[in-house]
């Protein structure tokens, strides 16, 4: 019986991993389509598309998927239109939450996001209700083995970056949103393709949450991430190391 249960658990985990992978590829594909539509299908002349393709490579997305997405953007293989939308709201403990989505049906996505907030201890707010608590920046992540912290810091500053955080997990470089393309391209030329690169919302302040609030908050964030239309979620929560250890134990 135990062996059978273990087998079922393994198959369930594999199924969940496969679903997550397919979902990730679908989201990356949407970004490629929108980038190619807005700036053209040539990545050399389209920084956003170039970044989207780099993200796809980092996720081991098949080359055929990338090419198919670009073709769809140019009308081959069926035309599709995705709209960029942003939702703002509050989670448990008054945590501010920013949600970015790409959707072909604004009404559907708004209803789904609203339901996710209400079912997980949060509430959807109006536009700009929490945006003032975040700043838009560029973030570029390189693996730790591209060089020591000092060398990466010097290269990043020379490229126009604002900050570098280096540890055993890698080198996280941040820059102003307007400088993102130039900084990313300069560092890519120096170190090769980054593990990830994109524009993100960085909290300007944080809201502390206790263990119970954190559990509900993580369910909210996971549910938002699982939505096919949602591309990115940012929240300004702060959790103590003790609580985090208990939640991840």
DAFEN-V122455 format. One record per run of one state. SS is the DSSP state (hx for helix, st for strand, lp for the rest). FROM is the first residue (numbers start at 0). LEN is the number of residues. If there is no record, write none. Layout:
{{SS/FROM/LEN} {SS/FROM/LEN}}
This chain:
{{lp/0/1} {hx/1/38} {lp/39/7} {hx/46/12} {lp/58/4} {hx/62/11} {lp/73/9} {st/82/8} {lp/90/1} {hx/91/3} {lp/94/1} {st/95/8} {lp/103/2} {hx/105/14} {lp/119/3} {st/122/2} {lp/124/6} {hx/130/3} {st/133/9} {lp/142/1} {hx/143/3} {lp/146/2} {hx/148/11} {lp/159/3} {st/162/5} {lp/167/2} {st/169/7} {hx/176/15} {lp/191/4} {st/195/8} {lp/203/3} {st/206/2} {lp/208/2} {hx/210/16} {lp/226/3} {st/229/6} {lp/235/1} {st/236/2} {lp/238/2} {hx/240/8} {lp/248/1}}
